[in-house]
Amino acid sequence: MKSGLIQEFEQELSNIIGYWSSVMVDTQNGGFYGQVENDNSIVEEADKGSVLNARILWFFSSAYNYSHLPEDLELARRSYDYFSHHFIDREFGGVYWSVDAQGMPKDTKKQVYAIAFAIYGLAEFYKASQNERALSLAKALYGDLEKHSFDPVRYGYFEAFSRDWSPLEDQRLSEKDANEKKTMNTHLHVLEAYSNLYGIWPDEGLRGQLENLLGVFGHRIIDRHTHHLKLFFDENWQSKSGAISFGHDIEASWLLLEAAEKIGEKSLAEHFGAIAVDMVGAAIKGFDGNGGLNYEIEKEHLNAEKHWWVQAEALVGLYNAFQLTGEKDYKDRFDQCWMFVKENLIDHQNGEWFWGINEDLSLMPGQYKAGLWKCPYHNGRAFLELIRRMREKAV
């Protein structure tokens, strides 16, 4: 018999799939709309971002790998067809940052973060479809990163380039980020992408780069004293920021362990299992008494907004810590966080989740329901991951 939580998570996963399959499909220009507002009104001329579309590709592919429902595979194919035809740069390699509403290249810079998500989505689609072209594209993008972005001297990956891979003055992923040559966020998702690709293509060179990335996190990115992540670095790995991102701390805690487990070395997995618990312990300092996880601390100022993706990652990170330790406090916090999400973030009227809420629980203004950054990746992945873990525990 399914537990009540599994049933709740299956229903919410179904709701998310339903939203993205009914509201977001662009029947006029192909693929999926670039932006939809909180009331589900469509911004028809919004640009379409590579990160959003790569994450949609991953989501419907992963949903099919979970459900085996033909309609999920059909949407995964739709996403793959659009992404492969419109976002892949056939001349210089890599992917465009964005295309316009009609699918023509708009911002042609090469953001390594976006290329990582393309690899991640293509690998998942290959699992769902056995489409050899998707696997070839994922391998080619991996080759692009290794050729142009990998730092063979100090390790890690440089952040961004112009279309032809020449230097780019402004390398920021978003306006709120520091303009630095290496970032935690990009390395985390290169790790995630390589881990997913390695699961279908166990190449020794790829394995070596996964090990390098885990080493970079262990020696450069995780603060060994506080167990928080350092966020921005120069090319020599000098830290350039003192900000703390609670959501990234708790997201990285389980993604690092997942990558270590994928490599298949017991000692490495045990090492990152211990690190995961330490990182969740650090992130817990960011929880409010209402069960929500605050956004960040920067220059000793607490940003108490509760963003959708932070809560989704908190659910997985807390449950992972509970599985690793058996400690009831993690499970209690997990239950509180899920209650917070149900009461404050899920849009029970129009579907999907709101971007976030303020400290006083009012809705954050000026945000969209789906768009360049708002996607079914964090919350959809959380439920796929939690359902899998709970089912395995029940067997």
N, C-alpha and C positions, 0 to 999 in steps of 0.2 A: 504494500500500500504506500502511495506517495505521502510524504509529509506535507503539512499545510504550507510550509515555506516553498517547497518545490512547486506546488500547485500555483502559489502566488507568483513565483518567478516565471513559470511557464506562461501564465496569463499575461504578465507584463511584457515578456518577450514577444508574444503574439501581437500585443497592442502596438509595439514599436515596429514590427514587421508590417503590420497593417497600415500604419501611418505612412511609412516610406514607400510602400507599394501603391497607395491610393492617392496621396496628396502630392508626392514629389515627382512623379513621372511626367516628363516633358514630352507630350505627344506631338508638339509642333516642330521642335528643333532637335529632338532626340535626346537620349540620356535622361538626366534629371535636372530639375530647375536649380538655378544658382542660389536663390534665396526665397524663403517663405516666412512671413511675419507670424507673430503670436496668434493672430486670429485666422491663420491659414490663408491669408491673401497672398497671392503670388507676385513676386517682383519679376516680371517677365523678361526685362532687359538686363537682369543682374548677370555679371560675369560668373563663369563656372570655374571653380578652383580645383587644382589637381589633388590637393589634400582631401577635400570633400569627396571627390569622385573616386579616388583610390580607396578611401574608407568605405564608401558605399559598395564598391566592388568586393572588398574584404567581407563586409557584413552579410550581403546576400549569399556569397559563397560559403561563408561559415554557417549561416542559417541553414543552407541546404545540407551541408555536411552533418548538421545536427538533426534536421527534420526529414531529409530525403523527399521533400515535397517538390513536385515538378515546377510549381509556380515560383518557388524560391530560386531554383536553378535558372528559370527563364529570366528572372530579374538580374541574376548574376551575369548571365550571357549578355543581356542588354547593357549592363554596366561595362563589361569587358569590351564589347564592340565599340562603344562610344569612347572609352578611355584609350584603347589601342589606336583608334583612327584619329583622335583629336589632340591627345596630350603627348604622345610620343614624338620626340624631335628626330625625324628620320635623317636629317643632315648631320647634326652634331652629337646625337645621343642624348640621354637624359630625358626629362619631361619638362614641359612648360609649366610655369607657376599657375597661369590661368589662360582661359580662352574666353571669348565673348559669348553672348547668348546664342549666337548662330554657330559656334564651334570654331571660330577662327582664332589663331594665336593672339593673345593680348599682352600679357607680361611673360617674356620669354627667358627670364633669368633661371638659373639652375640652383634651386634651393635643395640642399642635400636631404633635408627633412622630408620634402615632398617626394624625392626619388626613393627614399626609404619606404614610404607608405605605398608607393607604386609596386615595389618588390614584394612587400607584405601582402597586398591585395592580389597580385598576379599569382603568387605561390598558393594562396588559399583557393583561388579559382582553379588552378591546376588540380588541386586535391578533389575539387567538386566535379570537374569536367574531363580531366585527363587531356586537356587541350595542349598539345605539344608546343604550339606557337606561344601560348601564355608562359610556359616554362622557359622557352628561348628568350622571350622578352625580359623575364625576371633575371636570367643569367646575364643578359647583355647589360642591363642596368647595374647589376652587381659589378660587372667589369668596368663600367663607366666610373663608378665610385672608387674602385681600386686604382684606376689609372689617373684620375684627376683630383680626387679629394683626399685620399689616404696620405698621411704624413709618415713616410718610412723612417724618419729620423727620431721623432718624438712620439710617434704613434697617435692614433685618433684620426679624426676627419675634419677637414676645413669646412666651413659653414655654407658658403655660397659662391657662385660664379656668374659671369655673364653667359649669354647663350652659347658662345663658342669656347667656354671654359676659361676665358681670360679673367684677370682679377676684377673684383667688384668692390667699389668703394663702400657702399651701404650693404652690409651682409645680414642685416636684421631680419629675423623671421616675422616679426610684427613690430608695430610702433612702440610697444611697451618694453621691448627687449633691448639689451645693450648691444652696441655694434662691435662685437668681438669675433675673433676668428674661429673659436671653438666654443661649443655650448653643451651643457648637460643634456638638454632636451633632444637635440639632434642625435647625440650619441645613444641615448636611450632607445630611440626608434630605429636607428641603424641596427642596434643589437636585436631589437624585436623582429625586424625584417629579416636579418641574417638567420636568426633562430628558426623562423618559419620556413625560409628557403632551405635550410640545412635538413629539415625534416623530410623534404622530398628529393633533395639533391645532396647527399652526404659527401661532398667534395672536401678533400683534405685541406686545400687552400682556404676554403670557406670556414672550415673548422678552426684553422689557425687564427683567422681574423675574429671569430667569435671569442676565442680564448684571449686574444689581445684586448678586445673590448671589455671583457670581464676584468682583465688586469687593469685597464684604464680606470674603470669604476672603483676597483678596490684600492688603487694607489693614488689616483688623482682627483676623482670626483666626489667620493664619499668622505666627509670629514670624519676622520677616525676618532675624534674626541666627542663630537656632538651627535654623530650618526645621521646628520642632515646632509643633503646634497649641496655641493657648491654648483653655481649655475652658469657662470660666464668666465672664460679664460682667454688669455692671449695665446699666441702660437707656441709659447714655451710652457704652457700649463700653469701660468701664474694666475691665481684667482682674482677676478676683477669685480666681484660683487659679494656683499654680505647678506643678501636677501635669503629668506627661507621660504620655500614653496611646499606647503604641507601635502598638497595633492600629488606632486611629483615624488616626494619622499615615499608615500605609501604606494604609489603606482610602481615605482622602481623596485620596491621591496619584493614584490612577487614576480615581476618580469625578469629580474636578474636571476632569481632562483630557477625560473622556468628555462632560461637559456642555459644555465649550468646543468640542469637535469637533461637537457637535450643533447649535450655533449656526451653524457653517459659515464662520467667519472664520479664515483661515489664520494670521494673526498672533496671534490669541488662542489658537489651538490650540498654536502653537509656544511661546508664553509659558508656558502651563500644562504643556506637555511638559517644559520646563526646570524648572519648579517641582516637577513629579512626581519627577524624578530627585533633586532636592535633598531632598525629603521622605523618599524611600526611604533616602537616605544618612543622614538623621537617625535614622530608625527602626531601621536596621541596628545601631545601638549597643545595641539591646535584645535582640539575639539571643544565645542561649546557645551554647556549643560543641557541644551536641547537636543543633542545627538548629532548636530551638523558639524562638519569640518570646515574651519575657516580657510580663507584663500592663502594668505601669506603674511609674512612680516618683512618689512623693508625699512631700513634706517630706524629700527626700533618702533615702527608704527605698525600696529596690527590692522590688516584689512580683513574685516569680519564678514565679508560677503560669502555666501555659500553657493559656489558654482556647481552646475550639474555634473561636470566631469569629475570634480573633486570628490563628490559624494559617491559616484559610481566606483571610482578607484578605491575609495575607503572601504566599501563593502567587500571587495575582493581581498584587499590587503588585510583587513581584520579577520576575515574568515581563514585566510592562509595562515596567519599567526596563530589562530585558534587550533588549526589542524596540526601545526608544528609543535605546539606546546601543551595543548589540552587545557589551557588556563581559561577559566570561566569569564574573566574580565573582558577578554577579546570578544567572546560570543555575546556578552551583554552589550558591549559597545556596538557590535554588528547589528543586533536587534534594534537598538536605539536609533542607529543611523538609517536603517530601513524604514522605521516608523517616521522619521523626519522627512525622508524622501516622499513617502506616501502622502503625508499631510501638507507638504510645502512645495514640492518640485514637479510632481506629475500633474499635467494639465488634464484633469478628468473630463473637461468639457470638449476641448479641441484636439486632444491627443498629444503624444510625445511629452517631453519635459520642458519646463521653462529653462532659460539660460541660468538664472540664479535669483536669489533673494538677498535683500540687505540684512543687516544685523537685526533690525526691528521686524523682520519677516515680511516686509513689503517687497513687491516684485521689482527687480532691477529694471530701470527704465532704458529704453533705446536699444534693446536687444531683440534678436530674431529667433524664431523657432528652429529654422534650418538655414544653413548658409556656409560661407567659406570655412568657418571653424566648427559650426554646430552640426553634428552628424550622428549616425546611429552606432558609432564605434565604441565610445566609452560605456554608455548604458547597455547597449546591445551585447557587447562583449562581457560585461559584468554578469548578466543573467546567463549567457551561454557557459561561462566559466563556473558560476556557482551551481547551476543545475548539474553540470558534469561532476563536480566535486561531491555534491550531496548524493547523487545517484551512486557514485563509487563507494561512498561511505555506507550506504544502505545495503549494498550487496554483501 
